[in-house]
Each structure stands twice: as C-alpha cells, then as structure tokens.
Amino acid sequence: MIDLLLRDAAVRQAARSLRPRGDLEHTVARTAWSVIAEPGDGAAGALIRELGPVEALRVALSPEDGTLLSPASSVAPHMRRAWAEARQRWRPRAHEEAVERALRSAAQVGATLLLPEDEEWPRRVDHLGYHAPQALWVRGDAGLLQRGPRASIVGARASSAYGEQVAADLAGDLAAPGAVIVSGGAYGIDGVAHRAALAVGGATVALLAGGVDRAYPAGHHQLLARIARDGAVVSELPCGSAPTKWRFLARNRVIAALGDATVVVEAGWRSGSLNTAGHAAELGRPLGAVPGPVTSPASAGCHRLLREYDARCVTTAAEVRELWGETSGERPNGEKAPHPDRTRLLDALSSRTAVTEEELARRSGLDPDRVRAQLGLLELEGIAHRTDRGWRSSGAG
C-alpha cells in the first residue's frame, strides 16, 4: 500500500500541502496508520516500534501470509500471533482513497498533522507505550500540547449545578495564571471546564473521539469552534471519522497522559470519567477527586476514587496545583494570599461607577490582556460584572 500511495500524485500533493517540510514517506505512512488502525491499537504500536511506520505498513499489508518478521527477530511469539490477527482487521480499511481523503480533509479545515518525529510532539503521550497515538490531528495551537502545567479536568455529562460550579471555579482559577485545561469536549463538566478557561482568557485543549472536523456533541459546535480558534481541538482519528463508544474510552487515555494531574469533579459509580482516572493511575499521574454530598449518586464515583484509587481530595485550584508539586502560596492562618494582579484590579474597580477595560488597565498598570483575563475570573466568582458602560465591582471579595 505504501508504495502505491507514494506513487499516487494526488496523495503526494495532499501530503506536501499538509506538511510541506515533513518527511513525505513518514507523513503518508502515519496517515495510513491513523486510517487503518483504531486508537490505542497495541499490535500496531508494537509493529511500528519494531520496524518504523513505513516498513511496518509494508509488512502489515503485504499480500503474503505467514510470519511477519524473519526468524532472527527477537519479537516474542505472542506478538507475532497478535500481528497475524491484526492484519485481518487492518486490511479491509487499506484504501488509497481513504488516505488521500484524510490528508485533503485536514488541509480543507486548517488542521495540522502532528507526528512523533516532530519537535512539537507531546512526549508525555509516549508513556502509553504500544498504545500511544501514532499521529495527532490538531485544529488550533498545537504548542498547547507541550505547554505546561496541564490539568485534565473531567466529569459527568449529566452534571449537577454543584459540579458545574466547582468545575468552573477550578478551571478558571487554574487557567487564569497560565495552566492549560485539558478535557473531552463533552456536555456537562467537560464543557464547563473548557468555557471557564476561555472566559478568563486562558488556554484549553479538547480531545475528541471523532475527527476534528466534526462537532460532537452537535450542541457544542460553537464551543469547539472557539476552542479551535483560541485553544486546540485534537484527535487521533482523521477528519470524517465518527465517534464510537470504544473511541470515547480510547481517547480517555490521551486525556490522562497529557495532564500533569487529572481531576475528576463529579462522576457516578460507573462514569466514563473513572476510565480516565484509571489511565492516570496506571501512568503514575497525580489523581484528584472532588468530594460531593454523600447522598448524591453523581458524586459516588469520586468517593470511590478517594477510597479505592488513592485519589487526593481536592476542593480548590491551589490543591490541584499541589498535585504536580506547585506550592499553594497560603498565609500562615491558611488563607490563600490573593494574586497581586487581582488586588490591583480590585483597587481599580468601583462599585458605583462603571469603568472601561482601557481605563482599568491605566489605573491598575496591568496590560489589557491581563485585565480581561482577571475580569473574566472575577465575573465567574460574582465579584465583578459587566454593564453597557464598562465594569463594576459587586462589592464582594
């Protein structure tokens, strides 16, 4: 297949258009693997690690049956059997048109293809071993996948008002000083975490279980479009791919791998968020859980994590930062010291007269972007509110 693809002028043109400075063979081969293998396919990961993406594709799709490697290879017999079985599921997907379509579709929506050979590749996902992604399709700022610290915040789709409030507070407080919020783009806690990060001018990354050109859920079309513009929307699957139950579970391992810590805000006893937490625990990543009312089924999963997974109890952004080793900056009596920028902006606000963002920047001595980020956070906390004439203090905080 790889030889046919490299001889196909349309495929070569699409690959060069998408990655003008990338290695053509590797671009085409990695794209083909993202088409024929499901995310987290350990057989594919092992074969690629053994032979490299180009030769692995030749061997995997060779018309000749029998052993995949020479008898002199040190590969264990059980891996040879796994590869022989995997060929049966890879071959039906091996179509040159599908690879060309993946490359062209990505270029059409402005997506980039990030490969393990690239300097921008997030090395943390390599800790997944044979189950690590073979490629990442990205709309937006691919650099956010390496920028730290990164907090993976996940939780129930059918979230409560309590869970949403906690998620917004955590994500906003973490994103305002510069942490990247990673989540899955779903309804409920995921969406709240993304929106809170954007509201304070922070950065957020959405990991999808389908192609980056498909808004799923459909009700998050505008949210995902904004994340693609101001953050990053990421998937292992090429454009046009539909999300499935298995793909949701598979993408959870990447959410856990990307985060410096994973926090489950709200989760039922069998919530998919526990799957993400399990991956974080297997990877040795710090794991936090937000406690809820003991009578609430929506928090039963979080309590299970605290009891069975050795998750840390977290209730504030400072406690989340402690998960990855950052000090909380608390006063001796336990009260958290306010950020200097926050204090300066509160001094510049008035509870009687609305003040424009430009005037607040002049009064506080902060740059306009920092003013907007802090205002978003104060608005989430109910300390400031926007009017037609500008911003006013609510008299709290």
N, C-alpha and C positions, 0 to 999 in steps of 0.2 A: 504493500500500500504506500509506504513512504516514497518509494521510487516513482510510482505513478503520480503521487501528489507533487513531488518536486519537478516532474516533467510538465505538470499542468500549468499553463501560463496564467490562468485565472487565479489559481491558488498562490502562485509565486507573487503575483501583483498584489493580492489581498494581504499576504503576509508582510510584504515590504511596506505597504501602505500603513499597516497597523504598527509595525515595529521596524522603522527604516534603518535603525542602527543595530538591530538584533541579528543573531545568527539565524540564517534562513532555515537550515535543517532543524535546529532546535525549536524554532518558532512553530514550524509545521508539525513536528513530532509531538510537542507538548499540547498543541491544539487538538491533534488527533486523539491523544490520550484523554483529554477532557471530554471528548465526544463519545469515545467507546467504553470508558470505564466510569463506574459510579464513584461519587466522592467517598474517600476512605477505603477504596479497594486495596486491601493489603497485598494481594497477589500482584497487582500492577505495580505497587510501590516497591515490592521486593525485586521484581524483574528489572525495573528501571534502575534501581540502585546497583544491581549486578552488572548490567550491560550499558547503561545510559539510555536516554529516551529514544534516540534514533534506532540503534541496533535492537533495543527491546521491542520496538514496534515491528521491525522486520521479522524477528523471531516469533512474536506473538501471533502474527497474522500470516505466517508462512503457510502455503498450501500443503506442505509436507507434515504429516503427523509423526509421532514418535517423540524422542527426547528433545527437550527444548535447548539443552546445553550439551557440550561434549562430556564424555565420561570423566574427563580430568577435572571438571569443575568441582569446587568444594561445596556447592549448594546441596543442602540436605534433601534426601529423597522425598520427604513430605512436601517440600516446596515445589519439586518437580511435578508431583501429583496435583498440587493446587493450581499450578500454571496450566497443566493439561486440561483441567476442568474449566479454568477461567477462559481459555480460548473459545470454548463453546458459547460463552455469553458475550465475548468481545466481537467475534466475527460478524454477527448479524448487524452490528452498528457501524461496521467499517465501510463507509461510503465516502468517496472523494467529495461528492456534492455537499455532504454534511459538514466537512471540514472547511470547505470554501465558504459555505453559508455562515459558519461560526465566525470566521475572520471578517467577512464583509459586514455582517450584522453589528459586530463590535465597533467597527470603524464608523458605521452609519449613526450609532447613538453616542459616539465620542468616548467609548470605553477604551481602556488600555489593557494589555495583557502582561501580567507580571509573572516572571518565571524564576525558579530557584537560582538560576545563573545570574540574575540581576542584583546589583548592589542594593536596590530598594526593597528586595525581598525580606519579609519579616522573619528573621531566623527563629523566632520562638515557635513557629508552627512546625519547624523541623523536629521538635521534641516529640511529635506524634509518631516518629519512626516510619515504618512502612505505610502507615495510614495518613501521613502528611499530604497536603494538597500537592498536585503536580503542576498546577497553574492557578492563578487568581485573576479573575476578570474584574476590573475596577472602573467605576464611574466616579470621578471626583479626584480628590487629593490622595494618591497612593502613599505619599510620605507619612500620612497619619498612622499607617500600619506599623511604622517603626518608631514614631514619636511616643515618648512616654512622659509620665506614667499613664497606663491604660487601665481603666476599671471596667470590667464586664458586669453589667447590671442586667439581671433577668428576673422574670417572674410570671405570674399568671396572666393569661389573656382575659379571663373573667375576673378582673381585679376589683377590689373594693375601694371606696373613697379613701380609707385609711392607707391602703397600699400605694395608691397613686400619689397621695400627699408625701409619704415617706420617700418614694422613688424620685419625685420632683425635687425634694429638698436635697437628697443625696447627690443626684446627678448635677443639679445646679451648683451646689457648693463645691463639688469636685471639679467641674468643668470651668468655672469662673477663673481659678488661678492657673489653669492650663492642662488639667488631666483630660485625656481622651476617653469619651464614654463609648463603650462597645456594647451592642445589643443586637437583637434579631429582627427588628423592624415590624414585629407583630403588634396586634391590638393589646391593650392593657398596659402592663408595666413597661414592656419594651418601648412602646410609642411614647409613653410619658417621659421615660429617661431620655430618649432622643430629643423630644421637644424642649425639655428643661435645659439640656446642654445648648441647644440652638438659641434659646431665649436669653441666655447670658453671654452670647457671643462666643461660646465655646465650640469645641470640636467633637464630632461624633461619627461613629462607623456603624453601618448596618450590614450584617451578614445575612444574605438571602439564601433560601432553599431552592430558588429557581434562577433563571437568567437575570442579569442586571437591567435588561430592557423591559422586564415585566414587573409591574407594580403589584405586589402581593403582600398583604391583602389589598384588594382594589380600593378600599376606603382610605388607604394610606398613600394614594397616588401623589397627592400634593406634598405630603411629608417626605416621601422618598425622593421626589424631585428636588426638594430643598436640601436634603442630605447630600444628594449627588452634586449640588451646586456649592454647598458650604462645608461639606464633610466628605465622606466616601461611602459608596454603596458597593458591596463586594460579594462575589460568588465564585465557587469552584466550577460552576456549570456554565457552558456557553450560552450566548443570547438565544432566546427562543425556548429554553428548557423550562418545563413546568415543575412547580414544587410538588413533592410527594411526601407521604408520611416518613418514609425512610430518609429522604433528603433533609427533612427538618431535624431528625435525630443526628444525621451525619454532620450537618453544619454546626451543631452544638459543640462538637469537639474543637472546632476552629475558634468559636467564641471563647471557650475556656483557654485555649492555647495562646490567644492574642493578649489576654488580660494579665496584668501584673497581679491582679486579685479578681476573684469572682464573688459577686454579692447577689444572693437570692433575696428579693424583697418580700415577695408573697408567693406561696405555692401550695397547692393542695397535696394530698397524700401521694397521688400518682402523677403529679405535674411533670411535664417535659423539662421544666427547669431543673428537676433533680437529676436528669440525664446530663445537663451541662455541669452541674455540681460534681457529679461522679467523674466526669472527664478532668475537671480541675483537680480533684483529689488524686486521681491516678498520675497526673502530671506533677504533683507536688506543689501546685499553685496554692497560695493562701485562699481560704474559702471563708466567706462571711454569710451570715443569715440574720434577717431582721425578725425579731420576735413579734408575735401578734397576740390577740386575745386567745386564751386557751380554749374558749368556746367556739372559735371561728374555724370552720373547715378550710378556709382559704389560707390559713397560716399553718395547717397541720404539717405540710411538707417542710417548712422552715424549722419547726420544732423537731422534726425527725432528723434534719441535718445537724442540729445542735446536739442531739442525743447520740446519733449513730455515726456521723461523719466527722466528728470533732471540729465542726464549723465554729468560728468565733462569733459571738453575739455582737452585732453592730447596730448602732442607733443614730450615729452622726457621721458626717464626712470625715471628721478627724479620726474616728475609729476605723474607717475604711483605709485611710492613709497609713495607719499603723500596721495594717496587714502587709503592706510592702515595705515597711521599715521607716516610714517618714514620721518624725515626731509631731505631736499634736499641737505644740505651742500653747499649752494651757497655763493659766496662772496658778500660784500655789494653792488657792482655795478651790481649784477645779474648774473655775470659769474660763472659758476659752477666750483668749485675747483677740479682740477684733483686728481685722486686717487694716493696716494704715490707710489704704485706698478707700476702704469703706468709711472709716472715720472722717476722712477729708471730704468725701462726697456728702455724708450726712450733715456735716457742718455747712456745706454749701446749699443744701435744700432748705426750703421754707414750707411751713405748714399753712401759711396764709396766702402766699403769692406763688403762682406757677413760674417756673424758671426753665428756660430752654436748655437743650443739651449743650449748645455752644457756650452759653453763659455759665453753666455748671462747670464746664471744662476750664473756663477762665478763672472762676472763683476757686476751684479746687487745685488747680495746677496739674491736673491729670490730662492725658491725651484723650481725644474724643472717643476712640475705640474702647479705651478702658472705662470711660464714663458710661458708655452704652452697656458694656458687659455688667458693670456693677449695678446699674439701674434695673437691668433685667432680673438680677438676683434679688434686689430689694423689692421689686414688684411681686416676685414669686412669694416672698415672705410677708407681703402685705404692709411693708414699711413705707413704700413709695407708690404713687400711682400717676398714670399719665392723664393729662387733660388736653383740651384743644389748644391751650396756650403754652403747654410745657409740662414739667414735672413738679409735683408737690409731695411733701412729706406727710405721711398719715399720722404722725405723732407717736409712732411706736418705735421700738428698737433703740 
